[in-house]
Amino acid sequence: MEREDTKPWYRQFWPWFIIALPASAVVAGLSTVWISMQTTDSLVVHAEDGVRKATDRALAAERMAAEMGLAAVVQIDPETRVISAVIQAGELADVPATLDFELSHPAFADRDRHIILNQAMADDDGNPVWVGHIVAIPSGRFYAVLKSGDAWRVTAEWQGETSMVLRAGGTGDGL
């Protein structure tokens, strides 16, 4: 009987192919562990009195905005980075001096932006206007929230537009 294969095992293709499959799984597992150790759990809401109470306050604020019939138009000027908000529908019992405008990234908390908008003069129709300034306009998909403390809040989804309509429940369609 004559032997055709004279190369040792470590010079063959198939042993290394078989070894590479579990080795790649080990490398992928170690990479996943390293990534999980380097990042935080940014999807978890941290609140002093718990996640449920924070969610309940947000829902109550949205219900209040829906009862008041609030709708706001937010405009972001990409050149000057000025943000202006105008309440164009609904009745405000009192006009707050400041509003909070938040752009929340769906996955990474370090990309969130929080801007304080200060009351300015009313527009031509007599609607109250608030303005603020953002240092850098983020790119990508964000959740936009305009709120007055815990009193009311209107929301929409923002993907880089210069103008958006915010309503209670996030139905950002036209007025």
MDTraj code that builds the backbone (N, CA, C; nanometers):
import mdtraj as md
import numpy as np

residues = "MET GLU ARG GLU ASP THR LYS PRO TRP TYR ARG GLN PHE TRP PRO TRP PHE ILE ILE ALA LEU PRO ALA SER ALA VAL VAL ALA GLY LEU SER THR VAL TRP ILE SER MET GLN THR THR ASP SER LEU VAL VAL HIS ALA GLU ASP GLY VAL ARG LYS ALA THR ASP ARG ALA LEU ALA ALA GLU ARG MET ALA ALA GLU MET GLY LEU ALA ALA VAL VAL GLN ILE ASP PRO GLU THR ARG VAL ILE SER ALA VAL ILE GLN ALA GLY GLU LEU ALA ASP VAL PRO ALA THR LEU ASP PHE GLU LEU SER HIS PRO ALA PHE ALA ASP ARG ASP ARG HIS ILE ILE LEU ASN GLN ALA MET ALA ASP ASP ASP GLY ASN PRO VAL TRP VAL GLY HIS ILE VAL ALA ILE PRO SER GLY ARG PHE TYR ALA VAL LEU LYS SER GLY ASP ALA TRP ARG VAL THR ALA GLU TRP GLN GLY GLU THR SER MET VAL LEU ARG ALA GLY GLY THR GLY ASP GLY LEU".split()
xyz = np.array([
    [0.0831, -0.1163, 0.0000],
    [0.0000, 0.0000, 0.0000],
    [0.0889, 0.1245, 0.0000],
    [0.0538, 0.2146, -0.0866],
    [0.1364, 0.3330, -0.1041],
    [0.0646, 0.4553, -0.0452],
    [0.1338, 0.5361, 0.0298],
    [0.0771, 0.6559, 0.0927],
    [0.0935, 0.7738, -0.0030],
    [-0.0191, 0.8409, -0.0319],
    [-0.0150, 0.9519, -0.1253],
    [0.0116, 1.0846, -0.0564],
    [-0.0365, 1.0997, 0.0635],
    [-0.0220, 1.2265, 0.1349],
    [0.1002, 1.2194, 0.2248],
    [0.1992, 1.3017, 0.1973],
    [0.3223, 1.2973, 0.2751],
    [0.3412, 1.4207, 0.3617],
    [0.2490, 1.5191, 0.3550],
    [0.2623, 1.6387, 0.4375],
    [0.2130, 1.6095, 0.5794],
    [0.2750, 1.6731, 0.6813],
    [0.2262, 1.6551, 0.8187],
    [0.0901, 1.7245, 0.8366],
    [0.0184, 1.6933, 0.9446],
    [-0.1183, 1.7422, 0.9656],
    [-0.1268, 1.8935, 0.9715],
    [-0.0266, 1.9594, 1.0283],
    [-0.0323, 2.1035, 1.0451],
    [-0.0091, 2.1789, 0.9140],
    [0.0205, 2.1059, 0.8066],
    [0.0329, 2.1690, 0.6752],
    [-0.0873, 2.1372, 0.5857],
    [-0.1859, 2.0766, 0.6448],
    [-0.3079, 2.0430, 0.5713],
    [-0.4116, 2.1550, 0.5911],
    [-0.5059, 2.1658, 0.4999],
    [-0.6093, 2.2689, 0.5067],
    [-0.7184, 2.2351, 0.6083],
    [-0.7705, 2.1146, 0.6045],
    [-0.8893, 2.0804, 0.6820],
    [-0.8704, 2.0867, 0.8328],
    [-0.7606, 2.0472, 0.8911],
    [-0.7492, 2.0635, 1.0374],
    [-0.7582, 2.2107, 1.0799],
    [-0.6967, 2.2991, 1.0046],
    [-0.7004, 2.4407, 1.0393],
    [-0.8395, 2.5004, 1.0178],
    [-0.9104, 2.4523, 0.9180],
    [-1.0475, 2.4967, 0.8953],
    [-1.1362, 2.4568, 1.0132],
    [-1.1204, 2.3343, 1.0586],
    [-1.2003, 2.2854, 1.1714],
    [-1.1641, 2.3596, 1.3001],
    [-1.0393, 2.3919, 1.3194],
    [-0.9950, 2.4670, 1.4375],
    [-1.0447, 2.6115, 1.4309],
    [-1.0517, 2.6681, 1.3098],
    [-1.0903, 2.8084, 1.2938],
    [-1.2357, 2.8340, 1.3341],
    [-1.3238, 2.7384, 1.3150],
    [-1.4649, 2.7602, 1.3489],
    [-1.4852, 2.7883, 1.4982],
    [-1.4414, 2.7013, 1.5896],
    [-1.4603, 2.7352, 1.7314],
    [-1.3728, 2.8525, 1.7758],
    [-1.2572, 2.8703, 1.7125],
    [-1.1712, 2.9830, 1.7495],
    [-1.2384, 3.1161, 1.7159],
    [-1.3085, 3.1230, 1.6031],
    [-1.3776, 3.2470, 1.5672],
    [-1.4919, 3.2751, 1.6652],
    [-1.5575, 3.1709, 1.7148],
    [-1.6633, 3.1904, 1.8143],
    [-1.6054, 3.2437, 1.9452],
    [-1.4887, 3.1964, 1.9837],
    [-1.4234, 3.2459, 2.1053],
    [-1.3854, 3.3929, 2.0888],
    [-1.3291, 3.4295, 1.9748],
    [-1.2906, 3.5684, 1.9498],
    [-1.4140, 3.6584, 1.9497],
    [-1.5224, 3.6151, 1.8861],
    [-1.6453, 3.6944, 1.8844],
    [-1.7026, 3.7094, 2.0251],
    [-1.6985, 3.6052, 2.1042],
    [-1.7475, 3.6124, 2.2421],
    [-1.6659, 3.7074, 2.3267],
    [-1.5337, 3.7010, 2.3145],
    [-1.4482, 3.7926, 2.3899],
    [-1.4678, 3.9369, 2.3447],
    [-1.4894, 3.9572, 2.2154],
    [-1.5160, 4.0926, 2.1648],
    [-1.6468, 4.1462, 2.2219],
    [-1.7481, 4.0632, 2.2294],
    [-1.8771, 4.1038, 2.2852],
    [-1.8630, 4.1394, 2.4326],
    [-1.7880, 4.0620, 2.5059],
    [-1.7654, 4.0924, 2.6479],
    [-1.6923, 4.2245, 2.6617],
    [-1.5925, 4.2494, 2.5797],
    [-1.5167, 4.3744, 2.5863],
    [-1.6071, 4.4936, 2.5547],
    [-1.6909, 4.4825, 2.4515],
    [-1.7818, 4.5914, 2.4154],
    [-1.8808, 4.6180, 2.5292],
    [-1.9334, 4.5134, 2.5887],
    [-2.0300, 4.5331, 2.6966],
    [-1.9660, 4.5963, 2.8195],
    [-1.8379, 4.5720, 2.8420],
    [-1.7699, 4.6324, 2.9564],
    [-1.7346, 4.7792, 2.9303],
    [-1.7220, 4.8189, 2.8044],
    [-1.6826, 4.9556, 2.7703],
    [-1.8000, 5.0526, 2.7629],
    [-1.9232, 5.0043, 2.7484],
    [-2.0383, 5.0915, 2.7344],
    [-2.1308, 5.0778, 2.8544],
    [-2.2175, 5.1787, 2.8709],
    [-2.3140, 5.1759, 2.9812],
    [-2.4493, 5.1304, 2.9293],
    [-2.5378, 5.1039, 3.0194],
    [-2.6741, 5.0656, 2.9841],
    [-2.7548, 5.1929, 2.9621],
    [-2.7350, 5.2589, 2.8482],
    [-2.7961, 5.3888, 2.8256],
    [-2.9457, 5.3806, 2.7987],
    [-2.9991, 5.2645, 2.7714],
    [-3.1422, 5.2537, 2.7482],
    [-3.2219, 5.2507, 2.8782],
    [-3.1556, 5.2346, 2.9904],
    [-3.2229, 5.2307, 3.1195],
    [-3.2370, 5.3732, 3.1715],
    [-3.3590, 5.4126, 3.2063],
    [-3.3837, 5.5455, 3.2596],
    [-3.3504, 5.5435, 3.4082],
    [-3.2619, 5.6344, 3.4490],
    [-3.2255, 5.6446, 3.5902],
    [-3.3030, 5.7608, 3.6508],
    [-3.3860, 5.7314, 3.7464],
    [-3.4642, 5.8353, 3.8136],
    [-3.4533, 5.8119, 3.9637],
    [-3.4602, 5.9222, 4.0379],
    [-3.4470, 5.9110, 4.1828],
    [-3.5598, 5.8290, 4.2439],
    [-3.6789, 5.8437, 4.1930],
    [-3.7921, 5.7727, 4.2507],
    [-3.8397, 5.6574, 4.1644],
    [-3.7555, 5.6103, 4.0757],
    [-3.7871, 5.4906, 3.9999],
    [-3.8355, 5.5173, 3.8592],
    [-3.8209, 5.4162, 3.7770],
    [-3.8565, 5.4259, 3.6362],
    [-4.0072, 5.4403, 3.6190],
    [-4.0843, 5.3684, 3.6975],
    [-4.2299, 5.3719, 3.6810],
    [-4.2871, 5.5097, 3.7095],
    [-4.2419, 5.5747, 3.8156],
    [-4.2936, 5.7076, 3.8485],
    [-4.2526, 5.8097, 3.7427],
    [-4.1300, 5.7966, 3.6885],
    [-4.0867, 5.8878, 3.5822],
    [-4.1719, 5.8688, 3.4582],
    [-4.2038, 5.7456, 3.4251],
    [-4.2891, 5.7175, 3.3094],
    [-4.4306, 5.7685, 3.3328],
    [-4.4812, 5.7496, 3.4542],
    [-4.6158, 5.7987, 3.4865],
    [-4.6233, 5.9509, 3.4742],
    [-4.5190, 6.0214, 3.5169],
    [-4.5174, 6.1679, 3.5039],
    [-4.5167, 6.2088, 3.3573],
    [-4.4386, 6.1377, 3.2745],
    [-4.4337, 6.1704, 3.1315],
    [-4.5686, 6.1468, 3.0653],
    [-4.6341, 6.0365, 3.1011],
    [-4.7664, 6.0090, 3.0435],
    [-4.8697, 6.1110, 3.0890],
    [-4.8630, 6.1507, 3.2149],
    [-4.9560, 6.2515, 3.2652],
    [-4.9338, 6.3859, 3.1951],
    [-4.8083, 6.4202, 3.1689],
    [-4.7779, 6.5456, 3.0989],
    [-4.8289, 6.5400, 2.9547],
    [-4.8181, 6.4239, 2.8899],
    [-4.8706, 6.4111, 2.7533],
    [-5.0234, 6.4171, 2.7530],
    [-5.0863, 6.3569, 2.8526],
    [-5.2319, 6.3650, 2.8628],
    [-5.2772, 6.5098, 2.8803],
    [-5.2031, 6.5841, 2.9620],
    [-5.2372, 6.7246, 2.9845],
    [-5.2241, 6.8040, 2.8541],
    [-5.1193, 6.7779, 2.7768],
    [-5.1017, 6.8471, 2.6482],
    [-5.2133, 6.8108, 2.5517],
    [-5.2576, 6.6852, 2.5542],
    [-5.3680, 6.6432, 2.4672],
    [-5.4974, 6.7112, 2.5088],
    [-5.5228, 6.7214, 2.6397],
    [-5.6434, 6.7884, 2.6883],
    [-5.6435, 6.9365, 2.6515],
    [-5.5247, 6.9979, 2.6536],
    [-5.5120, 7.1393, 2.6190],
    [-5.5104, 7.1604, 2.4680],
    [-5.4932, 7.0519, 2.3916],
    [-5.4886, 7.0620, 2.2460],
    [-5.3623, 7.1280, 2.1939],
    [-5.2515, 7.1097, 2.2659],
    [-5.1273, 7.1774, 2.2296],
    [-5.0620, 7.1164, 2.1061],
    [-5.0074, 7.2035, 2.0251],
    [-4.9220, 7.1652, 1.9125],
    [-4.8179, 7.2744, 1.8978],
    [-4.6951, 7.2345, 1.8773],
    [-4.5856, 7.3305, 1.8658],
    [-4.5093, 7.3057, 1.7371],
    [-4.4619, 7.4131, 1.6793],
    [-4.3744, 7.4049, 1.5631],
    [-4.2355, 7.4446, 1.6096],
    [-4.1408, 7.3548, 1.5897],
    [-4.0017, 7.3810, 1.6260],
    [-3.9220, 7.3926, 1.4978],
    [-3.8440, 7.5005, 1.4887],
    [-3.7585, 7.5216, 1.3730],
    [-3.6142, 7.5277, 1.4180],
    [-3.5277, 7.4584, 1.3437],
    [-3.3846, 7.4561, 1.3727],
    [-3.3129, 7.5135, 1.2514],
    [-3.2460, 7.6264, 1.2707],
    [-3.1709, 7.6888, 1.1618],
    [-3.0319, 7.6255, 1.1572],
    [-2.9983, 7.5531, 1.0492],
    [-2.8691, 7.4844, 1.0453],
    [-2.7489, 7.5789, 1.0367],
    [-2.7695, 7.7019, 0.9878],
    [-2.6575, 7.7954, 0.9765],
    [-2.6270, 7.8639, 1.1091],
    [-2.7299, 7.9171, 1.1747],
    [-2.7087, 7.9893, 1.3006],
    [-2.7231, 7.8990, 1.4221],
    [-2.7793, 7.7781, 1.4042],
    [-2.8042, 7.6803, 1.5104],
    [-2.8995, 7.7355, 1.6172],
    [-2.9900, 7.8235, 1.5740],
    [-3.0932, 7.8779, 1.6616],
    [-3.2156, 7.7881, 1.6526],
    [-3.2707, 7.7557, 1.7683],
    [-3.3916, 7.6748, 1.7763],
    [-3.5043, 7.7656, 1.8236],
    [-3.6153, 7.7652, 1.7511],
    [-3.7314, 7.8439, 1.7929],
    [-3.8524, 7.7522, 1.8015],
    [-3.9319, 7.7747, 1.9033],
    [-4.0537, 7.6959, 1.9250],
    [-4.1717, 7.7908, 1.9350],
    [-4.2793, 7.7573, 1.8638],
    [-4.4011, 7.8381, 1.8643],
    [-4.5170, 7.7455, 1.8970],
    [-4.5941, 7.7816, 1.9992],
    [-4.7162, 7.7074, 2.0306],
    [-4.8242, 7.7606, 1.9368],
    [-4.8695, 7.6761, 1.8426],
    [-4.9625, 7.7236, 1.7415],
    [-5.1041, 7.6694, 1.7583],
    [-5.1243, 7.5818, 1.8529],
    [-5.2587, 7.5311, 1.8767],
    [-5.2727, 7.5044, 2.0254],
    [-5.3930, 7.5214, 2.0749],
    [-5.4182, 7.4945, 2.2162],
    [-5.4134, 7.6210, 2.2989],
    [-5.4510, 7.6052, 2.4233],
    [-5.4573, 7.7172, 2.5155],
    [-5.3663, 7.6928, 2.6347],
    [-5.2705, 7.7818, 2.6554],
    [-5.1844, 7.7758, 2.7727],
    [-5.2469, 7.8603, 2.8833],
    [-5.2622, 7.8015, 3.0020],
    [-5.3165, 7.8769, 3.1146],
    [-5.2209, 7.9897, 3.1522],
    [-5.0930, 7.9576, 3.1599],
    [-4.9905, 8.0594, 3.1821],
    [-4.8743, 8.0287, 3.0881],
    [-4.8134, 8.1320, 3.0379],
    [-4.7035, 8.1175, 2.9433],
    [-4.5745, 8.1075, 3.0236],
    [-4.5070, 7.9898, 3.0194],
    [-4.3842, 7.9744, 3.0971],
    [-4.2708, 8.0583, 3.0394],
    [-4.1796, 8.1002, 3.1267],
    [-4.0650, 8.1806, 3.0834],
    [-3.9642, 8.0958, 3.0061],
    [-3.9546, 7.9667, 3.0400],
    [-3.8610, 7.8783, 2.9709],
    [-3.9301, 7.7463, 2.9375],
    [-3.8802, 7.6823, 2.8320],
    [-3.9230, 7.5479, 2.7944],
    [-3.7985, 7.4609, 2.7795],
    [-3.8164, 7.3327, 2.8019],
    [-3.7084, 7.2366, 2.7822],
    [-3.7293, 7.1679, 2.6478],
    [-3.6248, 7.1681, 2.5645],
    [-3.6282, 7.0982, 2.4367],
    [-3.5217, 6.9910, 2.4413],
    [-3.5635, 6.8673, 2.4211],
    [-3.4703, 6.7554, 2.4281],
    [-3.4700, 6.6788, 2.2969],
    [-3.3511, 6.6441, 2.2519],
    [-3.3333, 6.5516, 2.1406],
    [-3.2704, 6.4271, 2.2006],
    [-3.3459, 6.3184, 2.2070],
    [-3.2995, 6.1947, 2.2694],
    [-3.2694, 6.0917, 2.1623],
    [-3.1472, 6.0398, 2.1639],
    [-3.1102, 5.9347, 2.0695],
    [-3.1765, 5.8047, 2.1129],
    [-3.2258, 5.7250, 2.0187],
    [-3.2957, 5.6014, 2.0562],
    [-3.2078, 5.4986, 2.1271],
    [-3.0762, 5.5042, 2.1078],
    [-2.9920, 5.3989, 2.1636],
    [-2.8790, 5.4488, 2.2534],
    [-2.8267, 5.5680, 2.2298],
    [-2.7077, 5.6127, 2.3022],
    [-2.7361, 5.7409, 2.3786],
    [-2.7297, 5.7319, 2.5110],
    [-2.7600, 5.8475, 2.5955],
    [-2.6559, 5.9576, 2.5813],
    [-2.5331, 5.9240, 2.5457],
    [-2.4304, 6.0268, 2.5334],
    [-2.4522, 6.1170, 2.4119],
    [-2.5433, 6.0817, 2.3234],
    [-2.5753, 6.1648, 2.2071],
    [-2.6962, 6.2544, 2.2307],
    [-2.7605, 6.2430, 2.3474],
    [-2.8772, 6.3244, 2.3793],
    [-2.8377, 6.4716, 2.3918],
    [-2.9300, 6.5596, 2.3566],
    [-2.9095, 6.7032, 2.3675],
    [-3.0251, 6.7638, 2.4458],
    [-2.9944, 6.8565, 2.5367],
    [-3.0948, 6.9255, 2.6171],
    [-3.0708, 7.0755, 2.6022],
    [-3.1724, 7.1468, 2.5549],
    [-3.1599, 7.2893, 2.5291],
    [-3.2711, 7.3625, 2.6042],
    [-3.2361, 7.4681, 2.6733],
    [-3.3335, 7.5539, 2.7409],
    [-3.3745, 7.6631, 2.6422],
    [-3.5043, 7.6746, 2.6200],
    [-3.5574, 7.7783, 2.5316],
    [-3.6180, 7.8883, 2.6178],
    [-3.5775, 8.0133, 2.5933],
    [-3.6269, 8.1280, 2.6685],
    [-3.7341, 8.1999, 2.5886],
    [-3.8311, 8.2543, 2.6614],
    [-3.9416, 8.3215, 2.5946],
    [-3.8918, 8.4466, 2.5231],
    [-3.9384, 8.4635, 2.3996],
    [-3.9072, 8.5813, 2.3195],
    [-4.0390, 8.6526, 2.2891],
    [-4.0347, 8.7452, 2.1975],
    [-4.1568, 8.8161, 2.1590],
    [-4.2504, 8.7202, 2.0846],
    [-4.3774, 8.7541, 2.0815],
    [-4.4768, 8.6726, 2.0113],
    [-4.4606, 8.6890, 1.8607],
    [-4.5078, 8.5886, 1.7863],
    [-4.5006, 8.5986, 1.6398],
    [-4.6105, 8.6902, 1.5880],
    [-4.6250, 8.7004, 1.4560],
    [-4.7220, 8.7918, 1.3947],
    [-4.8668, 8.7580, 1.4303],
    [-4.8932, 8.6302, 1.4596],
    [-5.0289, 8.5884, 1.4942],
    [-5.0574, 8.5972, 1.6436],
    [-4.9601, 8.6423, 1.7229],
    [-4.9777, 8.6536, 1.8669],
    [-4.9453, 8.5269, 1.9437],
    [-4.8885, 8.4257, 1.8760],
    [-4.8511, 8.3014, 1.9427],
    [-4.7196, 8.3204, 2.0178],
    [-4.7083, 8.2628, 2.1376],
    [-4.5828, 8.2765, 2.2122],
    [-4.4674, 8.2025, 2.1430],
    [-4.3480, 8.2615, 2.1512],
    [-4.2286, 8.2063, 2.0865],
    [-4.1182, 8.1927, 2.1919],
    [-4.0455, 8.0817, 2.1847],
    [-3.9293, 8.0588, 2.2690],
    [-3.8106, 8.0308, 2.1777],
    [-3.6921, 8.0791, 2.2164],
    [-3.5724, 8.0571, 2.1348],
    [-3.4588, 8.0072, 2.2227],
    [-3.3691, 7.9344, 2.1592],
    [-3.2495, 7.8838, 2.2247],
    [-3.1432, 7.8567, 2.1204],
    [-3.0297, 7.8079, 2.1664],
    [-2.9162, 7.7849, 2.0771],
    [-2.8581, 7.6469, 2.1054],
    [-2.8274, 7.5743, 1.9985],
    [-2.7638, 7.4433, 2.0123],
    [-2.6215, 7.4548, 1.9585],
    [-2.5269, 7.3970, 2.0285],
    [-2.3862, 7.4088, 1.9907],
    [-2.3588, 7.3347, 1.8607],
    [-2.4028, 7.2105, 1.8522],
    [-2.3822, 7.1304, 1.7313],
    [-2.5109, 7.0553, 1.7008],
    [-2.5551, 7.0643, 1.5776],
    [-2.6768, 6.9946, 1.5381],
    [-2.6413, 6.8490, 1.5105],
    [-2.7020, 6.7557, 1.5832],
    [-2.6686, 6.6146, 1.5617],
    [-2.7297, 6.5624, 1.4320],
    [-2.6746, 6.4533, 1.3856],
    [-2.7309, 6.3897, 1.2663],
    [-2.7874, 6.2543, 1.3061],
    [-2.8838, 6.2083, 1.2303],
    [-2.9457, 6.0796, 1.2589],
    [-3.0872, 6.0969, 1.3096],
    [-3.1390, 5.9899, 1.3676],
    [-3.2764, 5.9857, 1.4162],
    [-3.2787, 6.0140, 1.5663],
    [-3.3686, 6.1029, 1.6078],
    [-3.3826, 6.1401, 1.7481],
    [-3.5306, 6.1529, 1.7820],
    [-3.5611, 6.1432, 1.9111],
    [-3.6941, 6.1735, 1.9611],
    [-3.6889, 6.3152, 2.0168],
    [-3.7777, 6.4021, 1.9670],
    [-3.7823, 6.5413, 2.0103],
    [-3.8928, 6.5576, 2.1130],
    [-3.8617, 6.6262, 2.2225],
    [-3.9584, 6.6517, 2.3295],
    [-3.9512, 6.7992, 2.3652],
    [-4.0643, 6.8648, 2.3653],
    [-4.0758, 7.0025, 2.4126],
    [-4.1688, 6.9989, 2.5328],
    [-4.1203, 7.0507, 2.6463],
    [-4.2013, 7.0384, 2.7674],
    [-4.1829, 7.1591, 2.8581],
    [-4.2802, 7.1743, 2.9448],
    [-4.2767, 7.2768, 3.0478],
    [-4.2751, 7.2056, 3.1824],
    [-4.1567, 7.1691, 3.2283],
    [-4.1443, 7.0928, 3.3524],
    [-4.2213, 6.9627, 3.3428],
    [-4.3046, 6.9348, 3.4437],
    [-4.3913, 6.8173, 3.4399],
    [-4.5350, 6.8557, 3.4061],
    [-4.5583, 6.9828, 3.3677],
    [-4.6949, 7.0293, 3.3412],
    [-4.7495, 6.9698, 3.2119],
    [-4.6773, 6.9800, 3.1022],
    [-4.7208, 6.9258, 2.9735],
    [-4.5976, 6.8959, 2.8892],
    [-4.6160, 6.8107, 2.7876],
    [-4.5075, 6.7800, 2.6941],
    [-4.5659, 6.7347, 2.5613],
    [-4.4999, 6.7761, 2.4544],
    [-4.5355, 6.7346, 2.3187],
    [-4.4119, 6.6722, 2.2559],
    [-4.4331, 6.5736, 2.1689],
    [-4.3216, 6.4974, 2.1146],
    [-4.3370, 6.4754, 1.9649],
    [-4.2261, 6.4380, 1.9043],
    [-4.2236, 6.3997, 1.7626],
    [-4.0920, 6.3256, 1.7380],
    [-4.0809, 6.2684, 1.6199],
    [-3.9564, 6.2051, 1.5794],
    [-3.8850, 6.3008, 1.4838],
    [-3.7542, 6.3202, 1.5054],
    [-3.6769, 6.4148, 1.4249],
    [-3.5657, 6.3410, 1.3529],
    [-3.5519, 6.3689, 1.2230],
    [-3.4460, 6.3050, 1.1436],
    [-3.3671, 6.4073, 1.0639],
    [-3.3462, 6.5246, 1.1210],
    [-3.2643, 6.6255, 1.0576],
    [-3.3401, 6.7346, 0.9856],
    [-3.4732, 6.7347, 0.9938],
    [-3.5508, 6.8380, 0.9276],
    [-3.5263, 6.9734, 0.9937],
    [-3.5493, 7.0807, 0.9189],
    [-3.5345, 7.2137, 0.9766],
    [-3.6609, 7.2588, 1.0489],
    [-3.7738, 7.1921, 1.0241],
    [-3.8989, 7.2272, 1.0889],
    [-3.9768, 7.1001, 1.1209],
    [-4.0384, 7.0977, 1.2391],
    [-4.1197, 6.9815, 1.2768],
    [-4.2344, 7.0263, 1.3651],
    [-4.3403, 6.9471, 1.3626],
    [-4.4577, 6.9721, 1.4448],
    [-4.4578, 6.8705, 1.5583],
    [-4.4712, 6.9180, 1.6801],
    [-4.4751, 6.8317, 1.7970],
    [-4.6153, 6.8341, 1.8554],
    [-4.6663, 6.7150, 1.8879],
    [-4.7997, 6.7006, 1.9463],
    [-4.7926, 6.6014, 2.0627],
    [-4.8984, 6.5991, 2.1403],
    [-4.9073, 6.4997, 2.2465],
    [-4.9154, 6.3612, 2.1833],
    [-4.8375, 6.2689, 2.2298],
    [-4.8366, 6.1339, 2.1746],
    [-4.7458, 6.1181, 2.0544],
    [-4.6765, 6.2234, 2.0134],
    [-4.5773, 6.2122, 1.9085],
    [-4.6309, 6.2046, 1.7676],
    [-4.7561, 6.2424, 1.7445],
    [-4.8101, 6.2407, 1.6079],
    [-4.7660, 6.3682, 1.5398],
    [-4.6495, 6.3663, 1.4805],
    [-4.5907, 6.4859, 1.4224],
    [-4.6374, 6.5156, 1.2826],
    [-4.7692, 6.5198, 1.2592],
    [-4.8211, 6.5540, 1.1277],
    [-4.8490, 6.7042, 1.1244],
    [-4.9028, 6.7519, 1.0162],
    [-4.9273, 6.8954, 0.9989],
    [-5.0349, 6.9473, 1.0923],
    [-5.0385, 7.0789, 1.1070],
    [-5.1386, 7.1419, 1.1932],
    [-5.2747, 7.1439, 1.1302],
])
top = md.Topology()
chain = top.add_chain()
for i, resn in enumerate(residues, 1):
    res = top.add_residue(resn, chain, resSeq=i)
    for name in ("N", "CA", "C"):
        top.add_atom(name, md.element.get_by_symbol(name[0]), res)
traj = md.Trajectory(xyz[None], top)
